Amino acid sequence: MAPATGPAGSSPAQEARTRSPGRDPCTGSTWTTVIAALTGLAVATGIAWSPDDDVLYLADSGAGTVTAFDYDVDLGMLGPPRVLLEFGDSGSGTPQGLAVDRAGHLWMALWGTGEVRRYSAAGTLEAVVRVRATRATGCAFAGPALDVLVVSTAADGLSVREQATQPDAGRLFTTRIPDVLGRPAFPYRGPVRGLTRV
């Protein structure tokens, strides 16, 4: 598998080690090349890192899967994929956005269920948060302490009857989960112009 380096595969750990925007701290070279680390994705809808930045999680709603990749922080390399979660039947929902909390739990928004489900890093279902809209599209942790779970939803494509029973569809929902804290975002700080895709 191609290395995940530079802008396409920067992990939070790599970002933290970057001494100046767009520069590799190990070689001092400027990132000007984007390497495709993954191909063949159907509809990639969510990406998140484990607390130690050594596992990359990827939700693909087209395939109905969440795949985990071990990640070598020092080499910037993804390991072989392993399907962590599969959502095959119509009642299980379609994986959308995801987040990882500080304890390493995956929080998965599931389109068609009105749920965000918490899974262990091994893929065991641990908790379910329900919202008043069936089309959950994403989740993230917010607030000064990152102790508020925010769930985004959609209303597009709902029938008139569905809209009447889900008047809050398309809104954001928030809740506090006891003893759960999110992880801060790590925005990309590399170059935005002059990149070449390999």
C-alpha positions as CSV (number, residue, x, y, z in Angstrom):
1,M,0.0,0.0,0.0
2,A,1.2,3.5,-0.8
3,P,2.6,5.6,2.1
4,A,0.1,8.0,3.6
5,T,2.3,11.1,3.9
6,G,1.9,14.8,3.6
7,P,-1.5,16.4,3.3
8,A,-3.4,13.2,2.3
9,G,-2.4,11.1,5.3
10,S,-1.1,13.5,8.0
11,S,-1.9,12.1,11.4
12,P,-2.4,14.3,14.4
13,A,0.9,13.1,15.7
14,Q,2.7,14.1,12.6
15,E,0.9,17.5,12.6
16,A,2.1,18.1,16.2
17,R,5.7,17.3,15.2
18,T,5.6,19.7,12.2
19,R,7.9,22.6,12.9
20,S,6.6,24.8,10.2
21,P,3.5,24.6,7.9
22,G,3.9,22.2,5.0
23,R,7.3,20.8,6.1
24,D,8.3,17.3,7.0
25,P,10.0,17.5,10.5
26,C,12.3,14.5,9.7
27,T,13.6,15.5,6.3
28,G,12.9,19.2,6.2
29,S,11.4,18.8,2.8
30,T,8.3,20.7,1.7
31,W,5.2,18.7,0.9
32,T,4.3,19.3,-2.7
33,T,3.1,15.8,-3.6
34,V,-0.1,14.1,-2.6
35,I,0.0,10.3,-2.7
36,A,-3.2,8.3,-2.9
37,A,-3.1,6.1,0.1
38,L,-6.4,4.3,-0.6
39,T,-8.3,3.7,-3.8
40,G,-11.5,1.8,-4.6
41,L,-13.6,3.5,-2.0
42,A,-17.4,3.6,-2.7
43,V,-18.5,6.6,-0.6
44,A,-16.0,7.6,2.1
45,T,-18.1,9.4,4.7
46,G,-16.0,9.5,7.9
47,I,-12.4,9.4,9.0
48,A,-10.9,9.4,12.5
49,W,-7.7,8.5,14.4
50,S,-7.3,6.4,17.5
51,P,-6.1,8.4,20.6
52,D,-2.5,7.3,20.0
53,D,-2.7,8.0,16.2
54,D,-1.7,4.5,15.5
55,V,-5.1,3.3,14.0
56,L,-7.0,5.1,11.2
57,Y,-10.7,4.4,11.0
58,L,-12.6,4.9,7.7
59,A,-16.4,4.8,7.2
60,D,-17.5,3.9,3.7
61,S,-21.3,4.2,3.3
62,G,-21.3,2.7,-0.2
63,A,-19.7,-0.5,1.1
64,G,-21.5,-0.3,4.4
65,T,-18.3,-0.8,6.4
66,V,-16.0,0.8,8.9
67,T,-12.4,-0.3,8.2
68,A,-9.4,0.0,10.5
69,F,-5.8,0.4,9.4
70,D,-2.9,0.2,11.7
71,Y,-0.7,3.2,11.1
72,D,3.0,3.6,11.5
73,V,3.4,7.2,12.8
74,D,7.1,7.3,12.1
75,L,7.0,6.0,8.6
76,G,3.6,7.4,7.6
77,M,2.5,4.0,6.3
78,L,-1.0,2.4,6.5
79,G,-1.1,-1.3,7.3
80,P,-3.5,-3.7,5.6
81,P,-7.2,-3.0,6.0
82,R,-9.4,-4.9,8.4
83,V,-13.1,-4.6,8.3
84,L,-14.1,-3.6,11.9
85,L,-17.9,-3.1,11.4
86,E,-20.3,-4.2,8.6
87,F,-23.8,-2.8,8.2
88,G,-25.4,-5.2,5.7
89,D,-29.2,-5.4,6.4
90,S,-31.6,-2.6,5.9
91,G,-32.3,-2.2,9.6
92,S,-28.7,-1.7,10.7
93,G,-28.3,1.7,9.0
94,T,-25.6,3.1,6.8
95,P,-22.4,4.3,8.3
96,Q,-21.8,8.1,8.0
97,G,-19.6,10.4,10.0
98,L,-17.6,9.1,12.9
99,A,-15.6,10.3,15.9
100,V,-13.2,8.8,18.4
101,D,-13.2,9.8,22.0
102,R,-10.2,10.1,24.3
103,A,-10.8,6.5,25.6
104,G,-10.6,5.1,22.1
105,H,-14.3,4.4,21.6
106,L,-15.7,4.9,18.1
107,W,-18.9,6.9,17.8
108,M,-20.7,6.2,14.5
109,A,-23.7,8.1,13.0
110,L,-26.0,5.7,11.2
111,W,-28.2,7.0,8.4
112,G,-31.7,5.5,8.5
113,T,-31.7,4.7,12.2
114,G,-31.7,8.0,14.0
115,E,-28.8,6.7,16.1
116,V,-25.2,7.3,17.0
117,R,-23.6,4.1,18.3
118,R,-20.6,3.7,20.4
119,Y,-18.3,0.8,19.7
120,S,-15.2,-0.4,21.4
121,A,-11.9,-0.4,19.4
122,A,-12.6,-4.1,18.9
123,G,-16.0,-3.4,17.3
124,T,-18.3,-4.4,20.2
125,L,-21.5,-2.3,20.5
126,E,-21.4,-0.5,23.9
127,A,-24.1,2.2,23.8
128,V,-26.7,3.9,21.6
129,V,-27.7,7.6,21.5
130,R,-31.0,8.2,19.7
131,V,-32.0,11.5,18.0
132,R,-35.4,12.6,16.7
133,A,-34.4,12.2,13.0
134,T,-33.7,9.0,11.1
135,R,-31.0,10.5,8.9
136,A,-28.0,10.9,11.2
137,T,-25.1,12.2,9.1
138,G,-22.3,12.9,11.5
139,C,-21.1,13.3,15.0
140,A,-18.4,15.2,16.8
141,F,-17.4,16.4,20.2
142,A,-17.7,20.1,21.0
143,G,-17.5,22.6,23.9
144,P,-14.6,23.9,25.8
145,A,-14.1,20.5,27.5
146,L,-15.1,18.5,24.4
147,D,-17.8,16.9,26.6
148,V,-20.8,17.6,24.3
149,L,-21.7,15.1,21.5
150,V,-23.1,16.9,18.5
151,V,-25.1,14.9,16.0
152,S,-25.9,16.3,12.6
153,T,-29.0,15.1,10.6
154,A,-30.5,15.6,7.2
155,A,-34.0,16.2,5.9
156,D,-33.3,16.0,2.2
157,G,-35.4,13.3,0.5
158,L,-37.9,12.8,3.3
159,S,-41.5,12.3,2.2
160,V,-44.2,14.7,3.4
161,R,-45.3,12.0,5.9
162,E,-41.7,11.5,7.1
163,Q,-41.2,15.2,7.5
164,A,-44.4,15.4,9.6
165,T,-43.2,12.7,12.0
166,Q,-39.6,14.1,12.1
167,P,-40.0,17.9,12.3
168,D,-36.5,18.2,13.7
169,A,-34.8,16.4,10.8
170,G,-32.0,18.6,9.4
171,R,-31.1,20.0,12.8
172,L,-28.2,19.5,15.1
173,F,-28.7,17.6,18.3
174,T,-26.5,17.8,21.4
175,T,-26.1,15.7,24.5
176,R,-23.6,15.2,27.3
177,I,-22.5,11.6,27.9
178,P,-21.2,11.0,31.4
179,D,-17.5,10.4,31.7
180,V,-16.9,10.8,27.9
181,L,-14.6,13.4,26.4
182,G,-13.8,14.0,22.8
183,R,-10.5,14.7,21.1
184,P,-9.5,18.0,19.7
185,A,-9.5,18.6,15.9
186,F,-6.2,18.7,14.2
187,P,-6.6,21.0,11.2
188,Y,-4.3,20.5,8.2
189,R,-1.6,23.2,8.2
190,G,0.3,22.3,5.0
191,P,0.3,24.0,1.7
192,V,-2.9,24.6,-0.2
193,R,-1.4,25.5,-3.6
194,G,1.1,23.8,-5.9
195,L,0.3,20.2,-4.8
196,T,0.8,17.4,-7.4
197,R,-1.1,14.2,-7.1
198,V,0.9,11.0,-7.8
